[in-house]
């Protein structure tokens, strides 16, 4: 079933939206023989990172700025296949307590889902983007991306990221914290640099200078600093320690952001340049970097290439993440695969009469498959309450490739496998979720002897708001315990006013 998921055809248009803390970016590319050629690039300084109030909620003004930008992006994306567009939000939305308010409005405005991704996932995608624009070699790379409210660090080789980290230090946050008045002075710079270095100390031994050969900087701050340095005679696409300290002196001599005039420095970068520069100086000192090379790729490029991989089950990194989680928590893989196979079959049956967009049914089936593979992940903590512990694990882990929303959905399915439906805080008006949950619960019941059941003659339908399960005529007599459990399941759905009919075909 997985292998039938359509991969974007050659010459397809793909779009990636990066809702960053400082800027929102839209990258449109055309798939051409495995490579993605740029068609259009749009960027707007939204500065949502400066729009969190003291309760860590996005202010109405910050929400409005973001939505206005997304409305413009949405106009450009009209007519795009939903499977060919991916929008992700980073640190500001990770921090915002009212993130769901914004993401719902954002989806309505943009016309496509907006995912909030973890810092580790952001780092992985950044490396995917950067590595696509570098010559392929065996060099060990340190990649750094200073964003508005977080900075990502990645150690990688070739197309593979080996170690990732995301720290809460960024150009917007540092500018607000250490240069809020707009004044540039020695005391503020020293304090900002020391504060940044103290955070870098949490990275551990993985990132020491012996672990990498070449350092690269991606995106905003690094690119902005390199552009200025190039205007004053420094090498293009290169940042050196000497260049950083020259720029620091220039800011100190200027004394205030309103008086700042530097060739190559864009207006939208001025308010956050001091914070970004202090972080970059701290990085050079902590990592003992002499030269940082500017990387062409970024998060948005990683999204484009990851989108292609996601549509191919063999390349989808989420499959590997699920397998690693299952093995880490000592899941019985044979039984998990049996439950997943039964769930796959049941989902094919229950979705047979529903019209889906291209690839949509396979995407929903894949998520159900992952939930089935991980349904016993919490058993290592407690076999009795495995569903509770499994749900907790998924809500508090960061497997590569998954958005926070996807993890929440998987967590809800795993919690719902045994939890009383009345207690489950879920949206039962979401028919896809109901179909997935029905299939997961039924597959666990049918595999309760830890043997694969024969599903010949089974029919499962979802019509007119109710569930119908048809069994072979002699099945209830042959499997009385399983039939009893199915009857209990029928009553469980009845308690939340869902009609669930079970019949034995004659």
Secondary structure, DSSP 8 states (H G I E B T S, - for coil): -GGGS----TT-EEEEEEE-SSEEEEEEEEEETTEEEEEEEEEEE--GGG-B-TTS-B-HHHHHHHHHHHHHHHHHTTT--GGGEEEEE-HHHHH-TTHHHHHHHHHHHHSS-EEE--HHHHHHHHHHHHHTTS---S-EEEEEEE-SS-EEEEEEETTEEEEEEEES--HHHHHHHHSTTSB--HHHHHHHHHHHHHHHGGG-GGGSGGG-SEEEEESHHHHHHHHHHHHTT--TTEEEHHHHHHHHHHHHHH-BGGG---TT--HHHHHHHHHHHHHHHHHHHHHT-SEEEE-S--HHHHHHHHHHHHTSTTT-HHHHHHHHHHHHTT--HHHHHHHHHHHHHHHHHHTTTS---TTHHHHHHHHHHHHHHTTTGGGGT-STTHHHHHHHHHHT---TT--HHHHHHHHHHHHHTTS-GGG----TT-HHHHHHHHHHHHHHHHTTTSS----TT-EEEEETTEEEEEE-TTHHHHTHHHHHHHHHHHHHHHTTT--EEEEE--
